[in-house]
Amino acid sequence: MSAAPFGRPARRHVTVYDTPSQLGGSFTVSIVETLAENAVKVRVWYGRATAQGWEAWKDWDGYTFQTNRAALCNERTMPLFRADRS
């Protein structure tokens, strides 16, 4: 995710939430679209921030699904770039 389309700068951070994965854990997700009063489409963030940008781990990163807004908790800002360590 280090390069954005059409020469725009890449996003440096994203607002994320935790939501149950229904697999015994949770997903870190961001809201992609509001569908109805309480329904949202979310994108899973699975990977890590690097100095070059987001390093996606292919198992779940980018997966989207619909959930209830009430299922989202622990709102926070997640960096997509890591400060380069010298």
C-alpha positions as CSV (number, residue, x, y, z in Angstrom):
1,M,0.0,0.0,0.0
2,S,3.0,2.3,-0.2
3,A,1.9,3.9,-3.5
4,A,-1.4,5.5,-4.1
5,P,-3.0,5.7,-7.5
6,F,-2.7,8.7,-9.8
7,G,0.4,10.1,-8.0
8,R,-1.6,11.0,-4.8
9,P,0.4,10.5,-1.5
10,A,-0.3,7.2,0.3
11,R,-2.4,7.3,3.4
12,R,-0.2,7.5,6.5
13,H,-2.7,6.2,9.0
14,V,-6.2,4.7,9.2
15,T,-9.0,4.6,11.9
16,V,-9.5,1.0,12.9
17,Y,-11.6,-1.0,15.3
18,D,-11.6,-4.6,16.7
19,T,-14.6,-6.8,15.8
20,P,-15.2,-10.5,16.5
21,S,-13.9,-12.8,13.8
22,Q,-16.3,-15.6,14.5
23,L,-13.2,-17.8,14.4
24,G,-12.2,-17.5,18.1
25,G,-10.4,-14.2,17.9
26,S,-10.9,-10.7,16.5
27,F,-10.1,-8.8,13.3
28,T,-8.7,-5.3,13.1
29,V,-11.0,-3.5,10.6
30,S,-11.7,-0.1,9.1
31,I,-15.1,1.1,7.9
32,V,-15.3,1.2,4.1
33,E,-19.0,2.1,3.7
34,T,-22.1,2.8,5.8
35,L,-24.8,0.5,4.4
36,A,-27.8,1.2,6.7
37,E,-28.5,2.7,10.1
38,N,-26.4,0.2,12.0
39,A,-24.8,-1.8,9.2
40,V,-21.3,-1.1,7.8
41,K,-19.0,-2.7,5.3
42,V,-15.5,-3.2,6.8
43,R,-12.0,-4.0,5.5
44,V,-9.7,-6.3,7.4
45,W,-6.2,-5.0,8.1
46,Y,-3.8,-7.9,8.5
47,G,-0.1,-7.2,8.2
48,R,2.3,-4.6,9.6
49,A,3.5,-1.1,9.1
50,T,7.0,-0.8,7.5
51,A,9.1,2.2,6.6
52,Q,8.0,1.7,3.0
53,G,4.3,1.4,3.8
54,W,1.8,-1.3,4.7
55,E,3.0,-4.9,4.3
56,A,-0.1,-7.0,3.7
57,W,-0.2,-10.6,5.0
58,K,-2.3,-12.3,2.3
59,D,-4.4,-14.6,4.6
60,W,-6.9,-11.9,5.5
61,D,-5.7,-8.5,4.5
62,G,-8.2,-6.7,2.3
63,Y,-11.1,-9.1,3.0
64,T,-14.3,-7.1,3.3
65,F,-17.6,-8.1,5.0
66,Q,-20.7,-6.5,6.5
67,T,-21.2,-6.2,10.2
68,N,-23.2,-4.3,12.8
69,R,-21.6,-1.0,13.9
70,A,-22.3,-2.1,17.5
71,A,-19.8,-5.0,17.0
72,L,-17.0,-2.5,16.5
73,C,-14.9,-1.6,19.6
74,N,-11.5,-0.2,20.6
75,E,-11.4,2.7,18.1
76,R,-7.9,3.9,17.4
77,T,-5.6,5.3,14.8
78,M,-3.2,2.8,13.2
79,P,-0.1,3.9,11.4
80,L,0.4,2.5,7.9
81,F,4.1,3.5,7.9
82,R,6.7,2.9,10.6
83,A,9.3,5.5,11.4
84,D,12.6,4.3,9.9
85,R,14.9,3.1,12.7
86,S,18.5,4.3,12.3
